[in-house]
Amino acid sequence: MALPISEDIKGLMYRSWLPALMTAMLEAIKELPAEHRDSLLRRMCVTCEDLAMGGAVGIRPGMSWEQYVAFLHELPAPVGPWTVTHRAGVYDLVYDCSIGEDGRPRCHCPLVQLGITAPLAQCCDSGARLAGRMIEAAAGKPIAKAEVVGSPLRNGAAICHYRVHLGQ
C-alpha cells in the first residue's frame, strides 16, 4: 500500500524531479537511430495531444465555432491566448508565446513550460497535429494537413504558428 504524499512533496516532484527525469530521457532519445527516436517521440506526443484534447484545449460538446474561437482567445498564459483566422479552407492558429526568465519566447509545449531543458523541435509537429485535431473537432470537418509555420524551437519565431488545411 502506498503512503500518502504531501502537497509539498508533490510540488517538488512536479517542479524538480519530473523535469529532470524528462530531460534525461529526451537526451537519451536524441542518441537513438532516427526511426526509433521518431517512433518514441511520436508516441509521447500523441499521448500529450490526447491529454490536451481531453481537458486542456476546452472543446465542449455543443460549443459553437464562435464560442470556441473566443475561448482560445481568452486562454491565459502559458497556454494562451490563441488567435484563429481562416479563409478558403485554411486555418491559421497563432499562440502569442509567454516570455521565459531569459527574455526569450516560450512555446505552449508542456515540456517547455515544465522547464525541460532538452525539448526537441520535432515536438512542434505535435502542436501542429493538435491544432489540426482542434479544428477538426470544433469545425466538424476533416483535415488534410497540419503544419508548423513557425515556433521558438523550430525556427526562432516569437510565436507558435500552425496552419491547418481542410480535407475535401
N, C-alpha and C positions, 0 to 999 in steps of 0.2 A: 504494500500500500504506500502510495506516495504521500509525503508530508506536504502540508500547505506551504506555499511560498509567499512571503510578504510582498506587498506592493513595492517596497524599496528595492528588494532583490529583483523582482520582475523588471522594474525600471532600469536597473543596472544591466540586466540581460539584454534588453532592447537597445540601450544606448551604447553598450560596450561589447558584450560577448557576441551578439548576433552580427554586428558589422565586422568584427574581427574574424569570425568564422567564415562569413560570406566572402570577405576579401581573400582569405587563404584559399577557399575553394575556387574562386574566379581566377586567381593567379595560376592554380594548378590546371584549370580548364584551358587557359591560354596556351599551355605547353602541349596539349594533345594534338594529334593529327586533325586536320580540318574537318573531316567527316564526323569524327567523334565529338570534337568541340562543338560543331554546329548543331549536332543532334541533341547534346546535353543542354545547350543554351536555348534551343527551341522548346524543349520540354519545360524548362524552368520558366521561360517567358510565356508560354501558353497557360501555365498554371497562374502566373501573375495576371494575365488577361482575364482568365475565368474569375479570379477573385475580384478584380476591378469591376467586371460586368455584374457580378453578384451583389455588389454593395456600394463600392466607391463611386461609380460613374453616375448613378442616380436615375437610370431609366426605370420608369414605373409603368405598369400596365395602364393603358388608357391615357397616358400623357400625350398631349398634342405636340406637334413639331415645334410650335412657338414656345410652349412651356419648356420643352427640352432645351432649346437654344438659350432661353432665358436662364434656366437652371445652370447650364455650363458657364454662362457669362458671369453669374453671381457666385460661383465657387471661390472660396478664399484660397490664398496661397497656403501651402505649396502645391496644391492640386489644381488650382485655377488661378485666375479666370481664363476661360476659353472664348475665342471668337470663332463663330462658324459662318462662313459665307458659301453660297453655291450659285452656280449658273450652268445651264446646259448639261446636267448630269454629273458635274464635277463639284465636289465639296472640298473646301479648304478649312482645316481646323488649326488654329494658332493658339498656342499657350504662351502667355507673357511670363517668361521664366522668373522664378524668385531669384534673388541675388544671394550668393553664398558669402561667408565671412571673408573670403578672399576678394570680394568685389566682382566676381565673375558670375555669369548666368548659370543657374542650376535647373536642369530639366525636372519634370514631374516624376521621373522614374523612382520607384520606391527604393531601389538600391542606392541611388544618389542621395535621396532625402534621408536615408538611414545612416549616411556617412560612409558607405562602402567606398574604399579608396581605389578600387580597381574595376569600376564599371566598364563594360565593353560597348563600343559603338554599335555592335550588332544588336544590342538590346533596343536600339532605336527602331528597328524593324518591328519589334513587338508593339511599340507605341503606334506605329502606322497600322498594324493589324487591328489593334484595339480601336483606333479611330474608325476603321472600316466596320468593325463589329458594332460600334456605337451608331454609325449612320444607318447601317442595315436594320438595327433594332428600332431606331427612332423613326426612320422614314418608311420602314416596312418594305424595302426594296433590296434585292441582292446587289452585291458589289462585284465589279470585275477586277479592280486593282486598288491597292492602298500602298502609298509610297512616302518615304521621308523626303521632304523638300529641304529641310534644314533642322539642325539641332546643335546645342553646345558640344556634345560629344562627337557628332558626325562631322561637322564642318565649321565649328566655332560660332555658329549663329547665336544671336541673342534671344532667339525664340525657338520653340519646338513647333515645326510646321509640317503637317501631314496633308496629303492630297488623296482624296478618295474618289474613284471613278465608278459610277453605277454600271451594272451589267445591263444587257439588253433584255 
